[in-house]
């Protein structure tokens, strides 16, 4: 079962309510996405910690409903 970009965004916004999120369906199959997430929750966190936070926010969907999610995460510049 595939996920929509909207479903991914909604899950992420629960953990990162003020984040700027851009989701791109890489293959048009609803199973391979790229996500750019800019969130204040990432301030002071390493890239690995940021990605772990995203995986936690996905609530177990990775590897099940969602096969691949390429991440580009960062904290806001200002």
Secondary structure, 3 states (H helix, E strand, C coil): CCCCHHHHHHHHHHHCCCCEEEEEECCCCCCEEEEEEECHHHCCCCHHHHHHHHHHHCCCCECCCECEEEEEEECCCC
